[in-house]
């Protein structure tokens, strides 16, 4: 077997890119398994990412769903499928998938941001505020979190909290030299001030 590289892991042997059942150092020729299990979900994820990038969200959802069928503990697949649902305006499905993604990996600032946006779109402003606050625990200088939380406070009629968040958002946008974003937030701020 010159040039053939073998690797044994838990009774399986990787030979020429295929996993085969190995018993006591022997390879059983008729028992070839599929390519390493991580390859197929990864390919489904790549397909989903390509569809998402082209704006074909239904196809992206189908690809991410296939990846989840093969690897149901992928926070990344739930996050991406949630983002496709959000882009299609299917906010309830988006919230469910962002929630599952955050259960699997709670250290995802954008999952909190986008779940908050979906919650706001559904009129659940208090829950959205909770997500923006969780995001700020992870990234305390995130101007989008302050801006969106300000929007949620404004929707609830809490002008004082909205003004405070808009001021923080404007400050961080200014520091990041994002003039258009700063201007947009300043306009919202002025609309709340007497």
N, C-alpha and C positions, 0 to 999 in steps of 0.2 A: 504494500500500500504506500508506495513512494509518493510524496507530495500531498497525500490526503491527511488533513488535519482533523483529529478527533477530539471532542470535549465531552466529558460525561457530567451530567447534572441530574441528581435524583432519579437514577435509573434510565435517563434518556441520554442519547448520544447525538451530538451535532456533527454531521458528516456532510460535507459539500453543501452546506446551507439547509439541509433537511434534518429535522429531528426524527430519530428512529429509536425504537425501544431497544435498550441494551441490557443484557442480562449477564452478569459476571464477566464483563469485558467482551462478550460476544454480541454482535449486531444481528438482529433477526431481520433478514432481508425482506420479508413480506409485510412488515409492520411499519411502514413509513407514515409518519404523522405529518400534519400540515406544516407549512413554514412556521418558524417560531411565532408563538401566539401574539407577540407584540407587533409583528409586522402587519397583520391584517387590520387591526384597529388603527394603526398609524396611517396606513394607506387610506382608510375610510376618512380619517381626520384630514388628510391632505386633500382628498376629493372635496370634502365639506368646505375647507378653507378656499379652494379654487372657486367653488360655486358661490360662496359668500362674497368673495372679492369681485365677482361678476354681477352681484346683485340678484342671483338666482337663489333666493332664500328657501324656497320649497325643496329644491334639490339639496341644498346645504343641510336642511333639517333631516332629510332622509339619510344622508351620509353620516351625520353625527349620530342619528338614531342607530344606524348599523354599527358604528364604533361602540356605542353604549351597550348594544346587544352582546358584543364580544368582550367588552371591558366595562361592566356597570359601575366601577368605582373610579371612573375618570372624571375628576373635577373639571378638567379642561374641556372635555366633550360636553358636559352639562352647561358650562359657561358659554361655549360657542353656540350650542343649540339655542340657549336662552337669548343670545344676542340676535340670532336669526329670527326667532319669534318676536322679539321686541321691534326689529326693523319692519316686520309685517303687521305690527299693531296688535299682536296677540299677547297682550300684557299678562293675562292670567297664566298662560303657559310659560311665559318668560319668567315670571316671579317664581313659579314652581321649580324651574330648572336652575335659576340663580340660587334659590334656597338650597337645593340639593348640592350644588357646586360648593356653596359656602359651608355646608355640613362636612363635606369631604376635605375642604381646605379653607379655613376661615381667614387666611392671610391674603385675600384678593381685593385690593382697593376698588378696582373697576367693577367687580361683581356687586359691591355695595352701592356704588354710584348708579349703575344701570338698573339694579333692582329698585332703587329709590325712584328713578325716573319712571319706571313702569308702575310702581305704586302710586306715584303722583298722577299719572295718566288715568288711573282707576279711581282717583279721588281719595286715596288713602294717605293723606298728607302727614298724619302723625307717625304712621309706620315709615314713611319716607324719611322723616326727620331722624328717626332711629337709625336708619341705614346711613344717612349722611354723617351722623355723629360717630357711628362705628368706623366709617372711612377716615374721619378726622383723628381717630385713635391710632390708625395705621400711618396716616400721612397728614400731619398737623398743619402743613402749609399748602394744602390743596385748594386752590381758588374755586374750582368747579364745585367742590363739596360745599363751600360756604355760599356760593351763588345759588345752587339748587336748594340748599336748606333755607336760605333767605326766601326763595320762591314759595317753599312749603309754608314757612311761617306767615308770609304775606297772604297766602290762600286761606289760612286759618284766622286772619285778622290780627295777628300778633305783630303789629308794626314795629315795636321796639326791638324785638328779636330779629326781624327781617332787616331792619336798618343796620344793626350791629353786624350781621352776617354779610350784607352787601358791602359795608365798609371794609371788612376783612378781605373779601374777595377782590375788591378794587385795589387794595394795598398789595396783595400777592400778584395780581395781574400786572400791576405797575412794576413790581420788582422783577418780574419775568419778561418785561418789555412787550407785553401783549396789549397794545393800545386799544385795538378794536374791542377786545373783551372788557377792558377797563371802562371804556366809554359806554358800552351796553349796560354794565352794572351801575354806573353812575346815573344813567337815565332812570333806571328802576329805583334807585335810591332817592332821586329828586322827586319822583312821583309819590313817594311815601311821606316826604317831609312837608310840613305846613308852609 
